């Protein structure tokens, strides 16, 4: 089973290399962001879950995230996200169950704690802290690895 997950990960990484130019530009922009924007976070999660094509723009992704049920209310596509908000989006996008406190009070605070507990967040898990695009991609990678059973 681990070989299948590893093979899937290799194909995922190779597909990024051969993806259309727009998705490469978006990924480069996300990697360079000092603080992740809501539109780019929505883009990452929609593409990673297969709910949108790589050609969708971050502005369109922000609207689609609301339709898919993992939007953060009150944010525009250019607004900056915190670690807690992105953790909350990750948990909702991948329908991760979380622990008892997250089930009682689902939100950014307990989502960040769940992500720390699961090993998705490396370092301090302060829900209100800034999150770079690089850190967001690493978190997404860890979630995908865990879902595939790759350690």
Beta strands, then each sheet from edge to edge (+ up, - down):
end
